[in-house]
């Protein structure tokens, strides 16, 4: 390699090294391309630097959002755009759209979605969880049965305190399907303790196919149920979703022969 070629390449090699060390992958990937663009547009150095900084920030925000969505452990990604509000007239659409702004998280308020099976409660919970991730909030999605299983497992392995602290770190905890599976006495007590710890410290979103009067059948204790409802409903938004099951209607349409 000639001395001239080495002199030309050395600054680029050093720049690549420094950008990697500074963890600026978008600048590393785009600086040459953007430099040519700015030269063609006759832009000065500050505007070139501004464009590079904007690209890096946008890409960093995108990666952070993707990371929060992965950490939330959503079983599937759902948005409000794909929800058929017309098919669920009992649902307060205005409240749902207001909740999607996620201001309830800063106030540490809870959200309860109640209604019979197949009415889209999980869809709405997933969509609101996605909106929270997109707005910079830490979210965790789980089912009531899975959460109880994790709590019992953590207790048996003497890691309960660590797991409780981990769950407490999420700004929004979404607990799906309370009521589908009756809980053991130990499971109900651990779930109560977990949700009680979040009282006025973080928001909990919970879906259930049972009205409040029937929660005792799942939790097994009127005292426990009353205490849990007292905490959950103190600062709460309740979304009622009663109507025909979306899944049942889809199944009926598939079985109906074409005319």
N, C-alpha and C positions, 0 to 999 in steps of 0.2 A: 504494500500500500504506500502510495506516495505521501510525502509530508503534507502536501496541500489537502489531499483527501482526508488524512487523519485529522487535520485541523478543522475541517468542515464537519466531520462526523462526531468529534468529541463533544461539542456543546449539546448535540441532540442526544447522545448517549447519557450525558450527565443529566439533562433535563428529564429524560425517561426515568432515570434512577431516582431523581428527587421527587417526581410526581408519584412514583410507586411508594416511596418512603412516606410521603405526606398523605397517602391513601386518597388520591384524587384520580380515580380510574377514568372518569369521563373526560377530564382535561387531557389525560394521557392518550386517550383514544381519539379525541377530536381536535387537539390544538393545531395540528398541521392543516387539516381540512378547513377549519374556521379561519386560520391565518390567510389561506388563499382566498376565501370568501371576502374577508375584510379588505384585503389588498385590492380585489376586483371592485369593491364598493367604495374604495378610497376612504376607509374608516381609520381613525387614529388609534394609537395604542390603548388609551383608556377605554374606548368603546370595544376594542377587541377583548380586553381583559374583562369588561363587564359582561360581554356575551359568553365568555368561557365560564365565569363565575355563575351566571344564571343557569347554564347547562348543567354544571356540577350540582347546584342546589336542587334543580328539578329531578335529576337522576337519583340524588341521595334521598329525596322525599319519596320517590317511587319505590326504591329498594326498601326503605323503612316501612312503608305501607305493606309491601309484600311480606316482609318479615313479621309484622304484627298479625297479618291474616294467617300466616302459617302457624304462629304461636297460639292463635285462638282455637285451633283444632276444629274448625268447622267441618262437618261431614260432607258438605256440599256448599258451593257459593250461590247465594240467592240475593236478588235485589228487589226493591219495591217496584221497579219498572215492570217486572214480570208477574206481579201479583194482580189478580182480577178483583178489584174492589167492588165492581158491580155485582159480582156473584156472591158477595158477603155483605148485604145491606146493614146487618147489625153492627158491623165494625165502624168505629168512628175514624174515618179517613183523615180528617183534619188533625186529630190527636196523633195519629201515626206519623204524619208528615212533620208535625211539631217535634215529636220524639226523635225523628231522624236528624234534627239539628244538634242533638246530643247535649243540649243545655241541662237536661235532667242529671247528667253525670256530674257536673260541677256542683249541683245541689245535693248529690248523693241520694237521689230519689229512686224508688223501685218501680218496676213495671210488672204487672200480672196479666197474662193472656189466658182467658178462661173460655171454654167452649167444648162442645163435643168433638169427637175424633174426626180428622180429615177436613177440618175447616180452615187450615192454613196457619195455625198458631206457630208452628215451627218455622214456616216460611217467613213470617213477619219477624220472629225473633232473630233468625239468621240475617235478614236484611238490615235490621237495626244494628246488629252486631257488626256487620260489614261497614255500615255508615260510621260507626264509632271508630273502627280501625282506620278508615280513610281520613278521619279527622284527628288522628294522633293519639287515640286512647288505647290502653291495653285491655284486651278482652279475652275471656276464656269461655268456651262453650262445652257443655257436658250434659248428659242425662242424669236424672235423679239417681237411677240405679247405678250408673257408672261412678258417680261422685261418691255414693255410699260405699261402693266396693273399694275405691281408692282410699277412702277414710279408714275403713276397717283394715285394709292391707298396711297402711302407714302406721296405724296403732299397733298392729301385731309385730311390725318390724321396728318399733320404737322410733318412728320418724314422723309421728303425728304433728308435733309442734312445727317441724320444718315444712311439712305439707300445708298446714294451716297458714303459715306465714307466706308461703308461695301463693296460695289462693287469695289471701288478703291483699296481695300486691296488684291484683287486677282491678282496674277501675270499674269494669262491668263483668259480672259473673252471670252467665246465662245457664239456667238449669231447666232442661226440657223434660217433659213427660212425667211430671209428678202425678201419681195416681194410677199409672199403668201397672206398677208392680208394688204390692204391699211390702212395707219395710219391716225388718226385724226390730226388736226393741233397741238393740245396740245401734243398728243402722239409723233409726229414727233419732236417737239421742245425739249421735255424732253429726247428723245433718242439721239438727236444731242448733247445736253448738257452733257449727261452721257458719250458718246463716246469721246467728245472733252476733257473732264477732264482726260481721259486716254492717251491722246496724249503725247508721249515720257515719260510717267510715267509707263505704263504697256502695255502688248500686248493684242490685240483684234483679235480674229479669227471670221470671219463672212462668212456665206454661203448664196448664193442668186441664184435664178433661172432666174434672170434678168440681162441683160448686163447693164453697167453703164448708157447708154443713156436712159434707161427706169426707173431708180431709182426715177425720179421726180414723176412718177405715184404713187409711194408708199409714198414718203415723202411730196408730194404736193406742193413743192416750188423749183424752179430752184436755187434760192440763197442758200437755206438750203442744197440742194443736192450737189451743187458745193463746199460749205464750208466743208461738211462732207467728200466728196471724196478727197479733198485737204489734209485733216488730215490723213485719212485712208491709202492713197496711197503714203505718203511721205517716209515711211520706210516699204516696203511691199513685200511679196512674193505672187504671184498670181498663183493659180492652176486652170487651165481650164479643165472642165469635161463635154464635150459635146459628146453625143452619144446616143445610144438606152437605154431606161430605163431598168434597171435590173428587176424591178418588172413586167414591161410589157412583157419582154422576158420569165420570169418565168411563167406568166399567160398563154402565148401562148403555152409553153411546156406542161402545165397541160391540156390544151384543145385539144392538138393534140393527136389523138388516136394512140395506139401502132400498129406498122405495123405487 
